[in-house]
Amino acid sequence: MPKPYPREFRDDVVRVAREREPGVTLEQVAADFGIHPTTLTKWMNQARSVRVRTPSSGGGSGEEAGSRAELRAAQRRIKLLEQENVVLRRAAAYLSRASLPGK
């Protein structure tokens, strides 16, 4: 039996599939992530059923709080990714200087 994909990976793939540009198929998204299109469809159906079953607490306030929490989480993730990007750029610059002839 194959090892299951991490929850974060599945959530990211589903998010990308939902926010895809017009004309981009689910098959293309699945190929980009190296998964089977049927797997992506199954993940999207599971995510949809989880959203439907989640009770909201009194109308819009629960949804707004959830949206704010998602926004904060996304901002933290963006900050982390920006920091990782800086580190990778510095490492690439260091390694490219180290590989120059005569150094």
Secondary structure, 3 states (H helix, E strand, C coil): CCCCCCHHHHHHHHHHHHCCCCCCCHHHHHHHHCCCHHHHHHHHHHHHHHHHHCCCCCCHHHHHHHHHHHHHHHHHHHHHHHHHHHHHHHHHHHHHHHCCCCC
